[in-house]
């Protein structure tokens, strides 16, 4: 690391010039988080860090970042020939969604706050749908569980038409406390693949696990499939023990369709970065075996009801 760090976790991920690029959250020794670029030729080893963070809090100009910049998601916008970086800006009034744009991950243009507190876990879809940009985000309501919402924009700056997309389930389910988006939506022939984290609150504290869902390609407000079981959970020691134990928190993935490989990068126990891999075909086949949209009421799963 180019500077002393308490922890390195929750990275956004993409591919640039045949290399894997991570935008990792680095918490310094004061407790403030920055977003730092790391590159690797194979996506696994020999990571090269930039000497300075790409995004550091600048509270004099951007007071919404007073307490840090966290948990980036990276989306290539082909129509704009640049990457969108959605991240959590931690303000004195709570976390909010901020947006920045970059052509090369060496300099950025801040768009600034696009959704007010309390909101986080946000990512853009890579292309316009029906002439508009779409973004998944996770506001925290005053009542009910925190779930995924879908918002729309013509210019990436002003967002509206907010609608609930995916709710936490009830009772003992692994995703019953709250849910939040993981990596940005991935376009496949079967639909938009999303990975999300689910929180289950236990007497020993919350456990963060991850599951999958598939959204309709033409109308992402429609949830086609949702995994009943979690597909990633904290089992290794480095996932169970850390600054915040019992946490796996995916924020980025890269897909290699030619080699049928999905690399998922995730934060482990708010302390380090882990990598899991999967066959894209296997993931989609698994989702096809999952129930259609379901809403759990009084512990009973009812198919055919929009989540």
C-alpha positions in Angstrom: 0.0 0.0 0.0 1.3 3.5 -0.8 0.2 4.8 2.7 -0.6 3.3 6.1 -4.0 1.6 6.1 -6.2 0.0 8.7 -8.2 -2.0 6.1 -8.7 -2.6 2.4 -12.1 -3.9 1.3 -15.3 -3.6 -0.8 -13.7 -3.0 -4.3 -15.4 -2.0 -7.5 -14.0 -3.9 -10.5 -13.7 -3.6 -14.2 -11.3 -4.5 -17.1 -9.0 -1.9 -18.6 -6.4 -2.6 -21.3 -6.6 -6.4 -20.7 -5.9 -5.9 -17.0 -8.2 -6.2 -14.0 -8.7 -2.9 -12.2 -10.0 -2.6 -8.7 -11.2 0.6 -7.0 -10.7 -0.5 -3.4 -11.9 1.2 -0.3 -8.9 2.0 1.9 -9.6 3.1 5.5 -6.6 5.1 6.8 -5.5 5.2 10.4 -7.8 8.1 11.2 -10.8 6.0 10.2 -11.6 7.9 6.9 -12.1 6.0 3.7 -10.6 6.7 0.3 -10.9 5.0 -3.1 -7.6 3.7 -4.5 -6.8 2.1 -7.9 -5.1 -1.3 -8.0 -4.2 -3.2 -11.2 -3.3 -6.8 -12.0 -2.5 -8.6 -15.2 -4.3 -11.8 -14.1 -6.8 -10.4 -11.6 -5.4 -12.5 -8.8 -1.8 -11.6 -8.0 0.9 -8.9 -8.3 -1.4 -6.0 -7.6 0.0 -2.5 -8.4 -1.4 0.4 -6.4 -1.5 4.0 -7.6 0.5 6.3 -5.3 -2.5 8.4 -4.4 -6.2 7.7 -4.1 -8.4 8.4 -7.2 -11.1 9.8 -4.9 -10.4 11.3 -1.5 -12.8 13.3 0.7 -12.7 17.0 -0.2 -15.0 18.4 2.5 -14.2 22.1 1.7 -15.6 21.7 -1.8 -17.7 18.5 -1.3 -19.2 18.6 2.2 -21.1 15.4 1.5 -17.8 13.6 1.7 -16.8 14.9 5.2 -16.6 11.4 6.7 -15.3 9.5 3.7 -15.8 8.0 0.3 -16.8 4.3 0.3 -17.8 1.2 -1.7 -17.5 2.1 -5.4 -19.3 0.4 -8.2 -17.8 0.7 -11.7 -19.9 0.7 -14.9 -18.6 1.2 -18.5 -21.1 3.4 -20.4 -20.5 2.6 -24.0 -22.7 5.5 -25.3 -20.5 7.9 -23.3 -17.2 6.1 -23.8 -16.4 6.4 -20.1 -16.8 4.7 -16.8 -19.4 5.8 -14.2 -18.3 5.5 -10.6 -21.1 5.4 -8.1 -19.9 5.5 -4.5 -21.1 6.3 -1.0 -20.3 9.7 0.2 -20.5 9.8 4.0 -21.9 13.1 5.1 -22.7 14.5 8.5 -26.4 13.8 7.7 -25.7 10.2 6.7 -24.5 8.2 3.6 -25.7 9.3 0.2 -25.1 8.3 -3.5 -22.5 10.3 -5.4 -21.4 9.9 -9.0 -18.1 10.5 -10.8 -17.1 9.9 -14.4 -13.7 8.9 -15.7 -12.0 8.1 -19.1 -8.9 6.5 -17.7 -9.1 6.1 -13.8 -6.3 8.7 -13.5 -8.6 11.7 -13.2 -12.3 12.1 -12.5 -15.2 14.5 -13.1 -17.4 14.7 -10.0 -21.1 14.9 -10.8 -21.7 15.1 -7.1 -24.6 13.9 -5.0 -27.4 12.3 -7.1 -29.6 10.8 -4.3 -29.9 12.3 -0.8 -29.3 10.5 2.6 -29.9 7.9 3.6 -29.0 5.9 0.5 -26.1 3.7 -0.7 -25.3 0.4 -2.6 -25.9 2.0 -6.0 -24.8 1.1 -9.5 -25.8 2.1 -13.1 -26.9 -0.2 -15.8 -24.4 -0.1 -18.7 -26.7 1.1 -21.4 -29.8 3.2 -21.7 -33.2 1.4 -21.5 -36.0 3.1 -23.3 -33.9 6.2 -23.8 -33.1 6.6 -20.1 -30.3 5.6 -17.8 -31.3 3.3 -14.9 -29.7 3.0 -11.5 -30.3 0.5 -8.6 -29.9 2.0 -5.2 -30.8 1.2 -1.6 -32.6 3.9 0.4 -33.3 3.3 4.1 -37.0 4.0 4.9 -38.4 5.1 8.2 -40.6 2.0 8.2 -40.1 -1.5 6.8 -36.9 -3.2 5.6 -34.4 -1.5 3.4 -34.6 -2.9 -0.2 -33.5 -2.3 -3.7 -35.0 0.5 -5.7 -34.8 1.5 -9.3 -34.4 5.1 -10.4 -34.3 6.8 -13.9 -32.5 9.7 -15.5 -32.1 11.4 -18.9 -28.8 13.1 -18.0 -27.1 11.1 -15.2 -27.6 14.1 -12.9 -31.3 14.3 -12.0 -33.0 11.1 -11.0 -36.7 10.3 -10.6 -39.5 7.7 -11.2 -38.2 5.8 -8.1 -39.8 2.4 -7.6 -39.2 -0.5 -5.2 -37.5 -3.4 -7.0 -36.5 -6.1 -4.4 -37.6 -6.3 -0.8 -36.0 -8.2 2.1 -37.9 -11.4 3.0 -39.6 -12.0 6.3 -38.8 -14.2 9.2 -35.7 -16.4 9.4 -34.6 -16.1 5.8 -30.9 -15.3 5.1 -31.9 -12.0 3.5 -34.7 -11.0 6.0 -33.1 -7.9 7.6 -32.2 -5.8 4.6 -30.8 -6.2 1.1 -28.4 -4.1 -0.9 -27.0 -4.3 -4.4 -23.6 -5.9 -5.0 -21.8 -5.4 -8.3 -23.4 -3.5 -11.2 -26.0 -5.4 -13.3 -24.5 -7.7 -15.9 -26.2 -8.1 -19.2 -26.8 -11.7 -20.3 -29.1 -13.3 -23.0 -31.4 -14.4 -20.2 -31.7 -11.1 -18.5 -29.8 -8.7 -16.2 -27.9 -10.7 -13.6 -27.5 -9.0 -10.3 -25.9 -10.1 -7.1 -27.1 -8.6 -3.8 -26.2 -8.9 -0.2 -28.7 -9.9 2.4 -28.5 -9.3 6.1 -29.9 -11.7 8.7 -29.9 -10.3 12.3 -29.1 -12.9 15.0 -28.6 -12.8 18.7 -24.9 -12.8 18.0 -25.1 -9.9 15.5 -25.9 -9.5 11.8 -24.6 -11.8 9.1 -24.0 -10.5 5.6 -24.4 -13.1 2.8 -25.0 -12.8 -0.9 -27.6 -14.2 -3.4 -28.6 -13.7 -7.0 -31.5 -12.4 -9.0 -32.4 -12.0 -12.7 -34.2 -9.0 -14.1 -36.0 -8.8 -17.4 -33.7 -7.5 -20.1 -36.2 -5.0 -21.6 -38.0 -4.1 -18.4 -35.7 -4.4 -15.4 -38.5 -3.5 -13.0 -39.6 -7.1 -13.5 -37.8 -9.7 -11.3 -37.7 -13.0 -13.3 -35.8 -15.2 -10.7 -34.5 -14.9 -7.2 -32.3 -17.4 -5.4 -33.9 -18.8 -2.3 -30.5 -19.8 -0.9 -27.5 -17.6 -0.3 -24.7 -18.5 -2.8 -21.8 -16.8 -0.8 -21.5 -16.7 2.9 -18.8 -16.0 5.5 -17.2 -19.3 6.3 -13.4 -18.7 6.2 -11.7 -17.2 9.2 -10.8 -14.0 7.3 -14.5 -13.6 6.5 -15.7 -14.3 10.0 -13.1 -12.3 11.9 -12.2 -8.7 11.3 -13.2 -5.1 11.9 -16.8 -6.2 11.2 -17.1 -10.0 11.5 -19.4 -12.3 9.6 -19.4 -10.3 6.4 -19.0 -11.0 2.7 -19.8 -7.8 0.7 -19.4 -8.1 -3.1 -19.1 -4.7 -5.0 -17.4 -5.7 -8.2 -17.1 -8.5 -10.8 -15.6 -9.1 -14.2 -17.0 -11.4 -16.8 -15.1 -13.3 -19.5 -17.8 -14.8 -21.7 -15.2 -16.5 -24.1 -13.8 -18.5 -21.2 -17.1 -18.7 -19.3 -15.6 -17.2 -16.2 -17.1 -14.8 -13.6 -14.7 -13.2 -11.0 -16.5 -11.8 -8.0 -14.5 -9.4 -5.8 -15.8 -8.8 -2.3 -15.0 -7.3 1.1 -14.3 -9.8 3.8 -15.1 -8.7 7.4 -14.6 -5.0 6.4 -10.8 -5.8 6.5 -9.6 -7.5 3.4 -10.6 -8.4 -0.2 -11.6 -11.9 -1.4 -12.2 -13.4 -4.8 -14.6 -16.2 -5.8 -15.0 -17.5 -9.3 -17.8 -19.2 -11.1 -19.0 -20.4 -14.5 -21.4 -17.9 -16.0 -23.3 -20.7 -17.6 -23.6 -22.5 -14.2 -24.8 -19.3 -12.5 -27.5 -18.8 -15.1 -28.5 -22.4 -15.0 -28.8 -22.3 -11.3 -31.1 -19.2 -11.5 -33.3 -21.0 -14.0 -33.9 -23.6 -11.3 -34.8 -20.9 -8.7 -38.4 -19.8 -8.1 -39.9 -16.9 -10.0 -40.6 -13.6 -8.2 -41.6 -14.4 -4.7 -42.7 -12.4 -1.6 -42.6 -14.1 1.7 -45.5 -13.5 4.0 -45.8 -15.1 7.4 -43.0 -17.5 6.4 -44.7 -18.7 3.3 -43.2 -18.2 -0.2 -45.7 -17.4 -2.8 -44.5 -17.5 -6.4 -45.8 -15.1 -9.1 -45.9 -12.1 -6.8 -43.5 -9.3 -7.7 -40.8 -8.7 -5.1 
